[in-house]
Amino acid sequence: SYTAKLFSEGRGRIAQKLGEEAIETVIAAVKDSSGLAGESADLLYHLLVLWADAGLAPAEVWAALEARIGVSGIAEKAARSNKG
């Protein structure tokens, strides 16, 4: 399957495909929104494959989003930059 092929090519290739799909999604949003749903589906698929390869469960991402509720984006970004 295509998914198995991506896993066999490694995380770098999966990330590359995710980046390609992100660009295609942006182009569809700006130029021709009729393709936006399909490009968005491709983007989400490749993101899910990347998460799976990294051993990251969607629930961990949802928890990270929930932790941001009520926190301004500026404050959240500042908190991340202070950790490094």
C-alpha atoms as one frame of an Amber mdcrd trajectory, in Angstrom:
protein
   0.000   0.000   0.000   1.010   3.641  -0.321   1.066   3.985   3.467   3.470
   1.044   3.827   5.660   2.556   1.104   5.817   5.868   2.980   6.771   4.117
   6.222   9.495   2.186   4.415  10.948   5.399   2.980  11.333   6.902   6.444
  10.269   9.949   8.382  12.211  12.370   6.212  10.253  11.326   3.143   6.968
  11.431   5.060   7.780  14.954   6.239   8.713  15.961   2.699   5.353  14.707
   1.397   3.573  16.581   4.194   5.342  19.771   3.153   4.408  19.242  -0.494
   0.780  18.702   0.454   0.810  21.794   2.672   1.980  23.908  -0.259  -0.649
  22.381  -2.549  -3.318  23.100   0.064  -2.257  26.735   0.320  -2.285  27.095
  -3.462  -5.763  25.560  -3.645  -7.001  27.936  -0.946  -5.695  30.996  -2.741
  -6.199  30.122  -6.392  -8.995  27.614  -6.779 -10.910  26.620  -3.673 -12.732
  23.880  -5.599  -9.723  21.637  -4.922  -9.348  22.656  -1.296 -11.214  19.674
   0.182  -9.117  17.138  -1.718  -5.841  18.876  -0.935  -6.863  19.203   2.715
  -7.594  15.474   2.831  -4.142  14.747   1.393  -2.559  17.081   3.949  -4.360
  15.475   6.881  -3.533  11.970   5.618   0.179  12.729   5.451   0.061  14.413
   8.879  -1.550  11.288  10.352   1.116   9.100   8.734   3.828  11.330  10.222
   2.235  11.128  13.667   2.025   7.338  13.402   5.665   7.090  12.356   6.664
   9.245  15.318   4.504   7.218  17.723   2.363  10.271  18.427  -1.270   9.561
  19.199  -3.884  12.065  18.008  -5.067  12.293  21.625  -1.697  13.850  22.525
  -2.238  16.559  19.913  -5.791  17.205  21.101  -4.480  17.482  24.688  -1.866
  20.022  23.556  -4.616  22.047  21.873  -6.867  21.839  24.927  -4.020  23.097
  27.120  -3.972  26.258  25.004  -7.631  27.123  25.596  -7.802  30.546  27.183
  -4.108  31.251  26.529  -3.263  33.937  24.027  -1.209  32.808  21.059   1.434
  35.379  21.921   1.776  34.122  25.514   1.845  30.485  24.387   4.605  31.174
  21.870   6.613  33.108  24.448   6.325  30.202  26.892   7.661  27.797  24.250
  10.629  30.042  23.410  11.575  30.357  27.107  11.932  26.551  27.386  14.852
  26.389  24.935
